[in-house]
Amino acid sequence: MNATAQIGVTGLAVMGRNLARNFARNGYTVAVHNRNAARTRALSDEFGDEGTFIPAESPEECVAAQGL
């Protein structure tokens, strides 16, 4: 992975999605994960202009994106 996320959000329903977007808009690099990979990709595609998202397809990948 090229970038290291400063924080991770798993679960991208309404609350998780808005939380991730808020972090990204405030300058944080955010690792995002949802059990439905299509939802994870949709967040990055739809709101990628708001900040930096690192999409993860598994919980392990989400943790690894944070350098943990």
Secondary structure, DSSP 8 states (H G I E B T S, - for coil): --S--SEEEE--SHHHHHHHHHHHHTT--EEEE-SSHHHHHHHHHHHGGGS-EEEESSHHHHHHHTT-
